[in-house]
Amino acid sequence: MDSTSLGGLWDRLSGTQEAPALWLVAATAAVALAVVLPRPVWLVARNAVTIAHEGGHGLAAVLTGRRLDGIRLHSDTSGLTVSRGRPTGPGMILTAAAGYTAPSLLGLGGAWLLSGHRVTLLLWAACALLLLLLVMVRNAYGVMTVLLTGGSFLLVSWLAPEPVQAVFAYGVVWFLLLGGVRPVFELQGKRRHGGAPDSDADQLGRLTHLPPLVWIVFFHVVTLTCLTGGGRWLLGL
C-alpha cells in the first residue's frame, strides 16, 4: 500500500461524518429498546452483550497482569473467561468486576465517539476489539458468534453509505447502553430466588468480604450512569 493509500485510509479513519437527524437518533433508541425489552428477542440479542461481558473480563485480566487462557461463549448466552494469576488481590477484583460493567462502559465510549461524529472510527475500533477477542475464543459457538458480529461491522464500515453507517453505529451504541442494564436486574432476580450462587457478585463478595448485594448496587450505578450520560451525548443534550 503506497503513501497515498495510507493517507486516504488515515483521513477516512480520523475524519468526521455527518450525524443523523435527531428524530433518527431517537428512532434508533426505540429500536434498541424494542430489542432489549421483549424476552424472545432479548434471548437472541443477549449474545452480543455476552461478547462484551466476557471481553471485559478478558481485557481487565490482561491489563492487570493476569494470563488470559481463553474465553468461551455458549448458546444459552452464558460465558466463561479463564485467567491465571493470584486468586486474590486488586487484579482479580478488577477482572471479576469488569464483566457486568463492560457493555455499558463500551456504550459510553461509543457515545463519546459519536458525539464527536467519529462514526468510522467507532466501527473500525469495534472490528479491532472483536478481532482481538476472536483470538482468545476457545469454542466453536463462540467463534461463530464473534465472526458474525465482527463481519456485520466490517461489511457496514466498508460497503454501506455514510448515512447507513451512522444509523447502524447509533443503534449499536444504544443497544449496549440499554442492554447493559438488563443483565444486572436479571442477576438480582436470580439471586433473590436462590439462583446464580457463583455469580460475579458472589465472587466479588468472597474477594472483598462485602455482601454481594453491594456489588449488584455497584453494577446498577455504573450501568444506569452510563445510560444517562451516554444517552445525553447521543441526543446532543
Order of alpha helices (4+ residues) and beta strands (2+ residues): alpha-alpha-alpha-beta-beta-alpha-alpha-alpha-alpha-alpha-alpha-alpha
